[in-house]
Amino acid sequence: MKRIIPFIILSLLLFSCQTRVVSVNKPIQANSLDLYQRYTIVTNTPAQYKVQVLKQDAEKIYAKNRIGEEVIINKSDIREVKKLDLFSSIVLG
């Protein structure tokens, strides 16, 4: 039991320290996403993708998931994008 509590606290800190880059109130812009950074993208379908952004154009985002498969997401389908903020995680921890 003593080992579970620190694990739960650490998990909450890591999962709660995500910066919302794109939302309904903050639409996606050309410079919203940094290349080669990891993001959690939620679409309108509602599917969730944890990906690394490789490139983007005016209509689509090209990324790869943890398995290495290429994922193509239409920008018009994106509801929310979150980026893990490690600095905040370390400071809060």
N, C-alpha and C positions, 0 to 999 in steps of 0.2 A: 504494500500500500504506500509506503514511503517513497518508492521509486516512481509510482504512477503520478503523483501530484506534481513533481517538477516537470515531468514530460507533458502533462496537460497544460501547465502554465506556459511552457516554452512553445507548444503548438499554438496556443491562443495568441501569443505575441507575434509569432511568425505569420500566421494567417490573417491577423487583424491589421497588420502594418502594410497594407497595400494602398497605393495611391491611385485614385480614380482619374484616369487620363481622359477618357471619353465617357459621356453619359447623355441622357436625354436632354438635360439642360446645357450641356457643353458638347456640341457636335464635333465630329471629327474634322480636323483641318489637315492641310498638306504636311505640316510639320508636327503633328500630334505624336507620332510614333518615331522612335529612334531605331535605326537599322541595327540588327544583330542583338537586340535586347529581348528579354523574355516578357511576355504579356499573357494575361488571361483575357480572352475575348469572348463575350457573350453576344449571341446573335438574337434576332427577333423570333427565331423558330421554337424555342429557346435551347440552342446548343451551346456548349461551353468548350472552348479550345485553349489549351495551354501550349503556346507556341513561341518560337523565336522568329521575329520578322526578318525576312531576307531582302525583300524589295517591295515597293508599292508604286502604283501609278494612280491616275485620276479616278479609276473605278474599282480597283481590286488591291488586296493585300496578299502577297505571296509569302508564305511562312513554312516552317517545318515543325512538326511536333517532336515529342521526346523520343519516339521510335525512329524518327528520321524520314517519315513520310511527308510529302509536300502537301500543304493545305492552301487552298485558294479561297479567300473570303471576299464577297462583294462589300464594298464600303457602305452601300445603302442598306445592307442587312444588319449592320452592327448596332447593337443597343448599348453596350458598355464595354470599356476596356480598362483593365487594372494592371498596374505595374507593381511588382514587389519592391518595397522601399527598405532595403537592407540597413541603411543608415539609421532609420527610425527604429528598426527592430533591435539594433545593437544598443542604441541610446536608451530605449525603454527597458531593455533586458538588463 
